[in-house]
Amino acid sequence: MGLVGAVLLVTATGLLGARAGLWYVQRARHLAQFALALHVLETDIAFGALPLPAALRRAGGAVGGPVGDVFAAAARELTADPGCSGPEAWRRALDRWGGRLALAEGDREALGAAGVRLGASDADDQVRYLRAARHTLQVRAQQAEAERDVGARLWRYVGVSAGLAAALLLY
């Protein structure tokens, strides 16, 4: 009976460690998706001449998932509240959906900067800001890729090790 309990304990803590390590994997994916969606938005603003809500929906549709939800929420904010500015809609969307994203604080700041000029200036100015934000996110995505394997592996080891230590102490 004790062996079964120890195996269950190590399995449970190993799974908890793997779950904690998943944040590193999701962070790299989310940053890459934001960079792609910002590229689509940049293209639509520069060449498509789409209204901002439609461009945001299209950018969100290009990536889907929680990242796409941020873009769709910003589009809904602009559509539902005619007095809402682009930067305000972007901030509200990030505030509402940001909790579902695996992002570090610096990532959130870079995303906040992406919406500073949305719909608030001419297309060239918006494209310039989006391009700068996209570049920042691409750099952060590369850093996240480098940290991904190490962080995920570390947390798996911590989970299994904690379970083994607890099992040794209990049994």
Secondary structure, DSSP 4 states (H G I P E B T S, - for coil): -HHHHHHHHHHHHHHHHHHHHHHHHHHHHHHHHHHHHHHHHHHIIIII---HHHHHHHHHHHH-HHHHHHHHHHHHHHHH-TT--HHHHHHHHHHHHGGGS---HHHHHHHHHHTTTTTTS-HHHHHHHHHHHHHHHHHHHHHHHHHHHHHHHHHHHHHHHHHHHHHHHH-
